[in-house]
Amino acid sequence: MADVSSALKAIQDTMRKDAGVDGDAQRIGQLVWMFFLKIFDDREEELALLDDDYCSPMPSALRWSAWAANPEGITGDELLSFINEKLFPGLKNISLDVPERARALVVHGVFQDAINYMKSGTLIRQVINKINGIDFNNLGDRHTFGDVYEQILRDLQSAGNAGEFYTPRALTQFMVEMLDPKLADIVFDPACGTGGFLACAVDHKTDLYVMGENDYEVLQSSIRGVEKKALPHLLCTTNMMLHGIESPTNIIRGNTLSKPIKDHPLRRKVDVILTNPPFGGIEEDGIERNVSQLYQTRETADLFLVLIIELLKEGGRAAVVLPDGTLFGEGTKTRIKEKLLTECNLHTIVRLPNGVFNPYTGIKTNLLFFEKTGPTEDVWFYEHPYPDGYKNYSKARPIRLEEFGAEKAWWGESGRRGRQQTPRSWKVGIEEIKARGYNLDIPNPFKPDADERSLVELTHAYDRSRRQLMDANAALLAALGSALGEAGQMRR
């Protein structure tokens, strides 16, 4: 296909004509289950060429190539009836008693909550024919579509609160690079959303550590994720397939917090955790009892932090996006931070400026890097600046990977040796942190108290202050005059 992005725009325009698709979330959900089937079918064709004994877990009549590939195939009411009455019921109830059980499980998981929103079989056929122009076995098309898929994920920002599932690619890539997951490292995201961290980890391992077919098999089994909601789970599963994970059975639909931590199958087994857990949310009643009583809370981000500490194996490492509230919060938050600093080495906190997650949220966030290698002795802070000319980030001007060049240069060699305090980085010892009641909201001691407002803004602010001072003086004089006058009358 000459222009995958143009095809995607045409597909979206066609979907907007359909009376059944209401809003971006439904449009994306519709689009992705169709992409999933096309990607799955293209991969099956490749597997059949490589292995004469390969047998698809899908009933032959339900494979994309059987009902969708022919541009002159069924359309209109016949196509709509087939999708609603045969395709969806058949895939929701796909047999798991087949040789390719892992791939059958993926299909079963994806279609348990998938929905066909479109009401016009004619428009569905138009969408299908556009999708058929993309060959997911062609590396050029697959690479181009990977970028387009990123755009689909960014489009979630206008799909209600679905934007909570997308972490800017610059953050995911920087965090993965700093943790450097090795080939056999189990990489886990307990709140994986659309799979941004996991996709970056797959690319990182593939580029640096996959040298042959055996390595590729190790990679396949090392990527794990859990997502609570249906749409991002579908997006993540498809994302994994796009990145070469043939049978992403380790992408589970569920709530990682819903079982007692002491019984979690990955407890003390995970090498690398990369995640942006939901923050600002409250878990349902009873979830908090799955952690030790000392750390019980219903705030989602706090529960995930306890979970992450428990899942890491000895020597395991993590990078987590957390809000400012975690750093300065008291009560249960203090006890959780004490647990973190006692059981792990919280070696780095990157303090991000406002607006990194615009337009989803304006909450200020931080990147916490820690290892299960013993208690914390010192915490290094790095204050990430805006690029020159920026006062905030936006959809049109998001944070970029190039901005982290200074952090990478400062990070240090193996074991982070050679770090230096700079105007943007500083080190705080554990005794000072304890004295502060485990408050990690520690300001940059080298930052000048400069006012960054323009001359015009400063002039207006001065004029306002001067008028307020004059008004206050006049009111004070009037009050004094009144008081003195009343006192004189009383003496008479």
N, C-alpha and C positions, 0 to 999 in steps of 0.2 A: 504494500500500500504506500502510495506516494506521500500521503499526509494523514497520519493517524489522528492528530489533533483536530483536523478539519472534519474527519469522520465522526469523532466524538461530538463535536458541536452540532453536526447534522442530526445525530441520534438524539441529542438533548432537545433540539428544536422539534423533532418529530414527537417525542414524548409529551412535550408541552401541549400538543394538540389533542391529547387523549383526555377524555373526561374523568378517567379513573385515577389519574396521577395528580395528587394534590400536594404540591410543595417539594422542596429539595430532598428531604429525607426519603420520601416515597420514590422519587425519581432515581436517586442513587441506589436504593434497595432493589428496584426493578432492574436497573442497569447491571448491577453486579452479579445477580444470580444468572443472568444471561451470559455475561462474560465468563463466569465460573464454568458453565457448561461448555462453552466454546474452548476455553483453555484446557479443560479436562479432556475433551475429545481430541484436540490437537496432540496432546501429550500421549493419549492412548494410541493414536496412529503411529507415533514415533516408537512407543514401546513394542507394538506389534511387529514393526520392522526389525527391531533389535532382537526380539525373542519370538520364534515361531510358535512357541507353546503359550504365549500370553493370551489370557482370556479376560475380557472386560467384565467387571462386576455388574455393569449396567445391563438391564434387559435391552436387547438389540434395538427394539422399536423406540426406546426412550433416549438413545444416544443422539447427540446433536446432529451428527452426520446423517442420521436416518430421517429426521423430520424437518430440519432447518437448513441444511447445506444447499439444497436445490433452490435457486432463486425463483423458480417457477413453481415451487411446491405449494402445499396447502396454505390457504390464507383465509381471511374473513372469519365468519362464524365457525367454520370447520377447524381452523387453527385455534381459535379461542376455546372451543369445546375440548380439543385435544389437550391443551395446556392445563385447563382447569379440572378436567375429568379423568385424564389418563397420566399426563406427565407428573404433576405434583403428587397425586396419591401414590403413583408408582415409586417415586423417589423418596417420599416420606417413609414408605414401607419396604424399601429395598432389602433384599435378602442379605443377611450377613454371613450365611453359611456358604461361602464361596471361597475359592483359592486366594483371590485378591481381597481378602477381608479388610485389610487396612484401608484400601481405597474405597471400599463400600462404606466403611465407617465415616469417612470424610463426607461422602455424598449424603448419607443419612443425617449427619450432624448439621450440614448446611441447610437442608430442606425441611428440618423440623419446624422452623419458624419463618421460612421464606414465604413471600406472598406475591402473587401476580396481580399488580394493581391495574394494569392496562385493560381497557374494556373494548377496544377496537382491534379485531384480528387483522384488519388491513394495515393499521399503523404498526402492529407488532411485526408483521412481515417486512415492512419497510426498515424497521430497526434491525431485524435479523440480517437482512441483506447487507446493511452497512457493516455489521459486526463480522460477517463472513469475509469482508475484505482484509481483515487482519489475520495474518498467519503467525500463530504463537510459537511455531517451531522455527520461524525465521528470526535469527538473532537481531537483525536490524529492526524488524517490526516489534520484537519483544522489548528491545532497549527503548525504542521510542515510546511504546505503550507504558513502560515503567514510569517515564516522566509524566505521561498523561494521567496515569493512575494517581500519582502524587497530587495532581491538580484536582482529581475527583475527591481525594481526601481533604484537601484544603477547602473544597466547596462545602464541606460539612459545617463550616462556620455559619452558614446561613440556614442550616437545618435545625433550628431550635437549639437545645442543649447538646446536640450530637457533637458539637465542636470540642467538647471536653475530651474526646477520644483522639485528638490529633495533637502531637507534639511537633513543633517546628523541626524540620529536618536538620538544621544546623546544630541544634542541641543534641539530637540523637546521635549524630555522627561524631561530634566532639566527645560525648560521654563514652561511646564505644571505643574510639581511638585511645582515650586515656586508660580505659580498663584493659584493652588489648586482649580479648578472649582468644585463647588458644584453641586448636582444632578439637580436642576432646573435652574441653570445658563445657559443662552443662550451663546453658544460658537460659535464664528464666525471667519472664515478665509476669508478675501475678495480677496485673491489671492491664493487659496488653492492648486494649483498644483496637486500632486498625493495624497494629503490628509494626509500627515504625522502628522501634528499638530492635525487634527481632530481625527485620529485613536488613537493617544496618549491620547487625552481627553476622548474618549469613554472608553478606557481601565482604565484610572484613575477613572472615575466615577463608572464604573462597579465594580472595585476592592474595592472601599471605600464606595460607597453610595447606590448602588442598593441592596435592601434587599428583594424585592418581585416583582410580576408581574406588579403592579401599578407603582413602581419605574422605571421599565424597559420601560413602555410606556412614562413616563416623559423624560427619557433619549433619546428615539427615536426622540422626537420633539425638542430637545434642541441643536442639532448639525446642523450648517449652514455653507455653503461654496459657493463660486463663482469661476469659472475658465474660462478663456478666450478661451483656445485652446482645440481642440477636443481630442487629445491623452491623455493629463493629466486628462481631465475631465472623460474620460472612465476609466482610471486607478484609479481615486479617487472614482468614483461610485462603482467600483468593490471592492476597498479597504474597503469602508464603509460596504458593504454586508459581507465581510469576518469578519468584526469586530461586526457583529450582528445588524447592522442597516438594517432592513428588506426592507424598501422602502425609499431609500435615495432621496426623492423628493426635499429635501432642499439643494441638491448639484446642483447648477444652472450653466448652460453654458452661459457665457456672460462676459462682462467687467464691473466690479463694478463702474468704473469711468465714465461710459458712460451716467449717468443721473445726473442732478443737486443734489448736496448733500442735499440741503434744502428739496428736495422731496423724499429722500431715505426712503423706508418703515421701515428701521431699525434705523433711526436717533434717537439718545438718548434712545435706547432701549436695547443695547447689554451689557451683564454683563462682558463677557470675550472675548478679541480679541487676537488671537495668529497667527502670520503671518511672513513670509519672503517675503515681496513684491519685485517684480523685480526691480533691481537697475542698473543704467547705461543706461536704455532705455529711449526712447522719445515717448510720446503719439502722436496720430494723431492730425491734426489740429482741433481745436474746443473743444477738451476734456477739456482744461484748463479753459474754460468758465463755467464749472460746479462747480467751487469753487469761493469764494469771490475774487474780483479783487486784493485785497491786497496780495493774496497767489497764484496768477496765474503763472503757469510754465508748461512746457511740460515734465519735468523730472518725470518719473513714481514714484520713491520712495518718492519724495516730495509730490506729489498729494495724495499718499496713506496715508502718515502721517497726512495730513489735514483731510482726510476722517475718519481715525481711531479716531481722537480726537472728531469729530462730532458724530460718531456712538455710542460712549460709553455713557451709562446712568450715572446719578449721582451715585458715588460709584463704577462704573465699573472699570475694570483693564485690562491692556494690556502688552504683551511682544512682542517685534518687533525686527527682525534682520535688521540692517541698516549699510551702509558702513561708513568708516571714513569721506568721503566727506560731509555727512550730519552734522557731528559734527563741522567741521571747515568752512563749506561753508558760503558765504556771500550773500548779496542781498536778494532775495526771501527766501533763506534758513534761513537767520537770522530772518526774520519776522515769518516764520513758527516755528522756535525754541522759539521765544518769545511767540507765541500763546500756544505752548505746555507747557512752564514753567508757564504761567499765568493761564491757564485753568486746568492744571493737576499737580499732584505731581510726577515729574520725580525723583523717589527716588533712582534708581540704574542703573548704566551703567557697564556692564561686557565687558571689552575690550579683545577681542580674539586675539591670535597671528596670524601671517601670515599662509596661507595654509589650513585653516579649510575647505574651499570649493574647495580645489584641487581635481581633475584636472579641475573643471568647470571654476574657476576664482581665480586669486591670490590677488584680492582686499581684503584688511583688513576690518574686520567687527566687529560689536558690538551688544550686546543684551541690548535693552532699556526696562526698566520696569517702568510703570507709572500707576497712578490711577486718576480717576476724583473725587478727594476729596478736591479740593482747590488748590491754587497756590503752587509752589515749594518753599521750604525754604532752603533745602540743597540737594545736589546730592552726593551720595556715588559712588565711582569708585572702581572696583575690576579688577586687571590685572591678567588674566588667563595665567598661565605659560605652556610651553611645559613640557611633562613628562621627567623624567631623561633619557638622552641618545637620545632625539629627537632634531633635528634642524629644522624640518618641518613636516607637515602631508602629507600623500599621500594616494592613493587608497588602498595600502597594509597596511598602518599604519594610519587609520583615528582617529579622536578625539573620545574618549570613555567616557561613562557616569561616570565611576569611577573617572575620572579626576576632576569632579565637587564636589567631597566630601568636599574639603576645603571650597568652596563657600557655600555649604549647612550648614556646621558647623558654618560659620561666619554669615550667613544670619540673624540670630536673631529669637527671639520668636515672638508671635503675635504682629503685628505692627512693626516688625523688631527691637524690643528693645534689647539692649545689644550689639549692633555692636561696634567694636573697630577698630581704625586705626592700620594697620599692615604694614609690608614691602610691601604688595601687595594691600592694600586697603587704601583709603583716602577720606576725606569729603571736599566738596567745597561749600561755602555759596552762596546764590543767588546774593548778592550784588557784590561779586567778579566776578560771571558769567556775570552779567550785565556790569560790568566795562570792561570785556574782549569782549564786543560786542556780547554776547551770543555764543562765541566760546567755544564749549564743548570738544575740543581736548586738554584736560588738562593732561600733563604728570605726571607720578608717582613721587611725590617729595621725596620719600624715596628710589628710585632706584639708586644704585651706578652707576657711569659712568664707568663701567668695560668693558674692551674689552674681549669678549668671544672667540676670535680666539685662535687656538692652537699655541704652541711654534714655530712650523715649519712655520705656516702662518705669525706669528709676525716677525720671522727672515727674511723671504722673503720680507715682507713689509718694514722692516728696510733697507735691502740691496737696494731695489728699491728707497727708499727715499734718501739714502746716494748717490747713483749714480746720481739721479736727482739733488741733491744739488751740487755735484761736477761739473756736466755739466753746471749748472746755474752759478757757480762761474767762470768757465773757460770762458763762454760766456761773463760775465760781465767784466772780466779782458781784454779780447780781445777787447771789445767795448771801454773800457777806454784807452787802449793802442792806438787804432786807433784814438780816439778823441784827445789824447795828441799829437800824431804824426802830425796830421793835424794842430793843434794849433801852434806847433813849426815851421812848414813850413810857416804858415801865418806870423809869427813874422819876419822871415828872409826876 
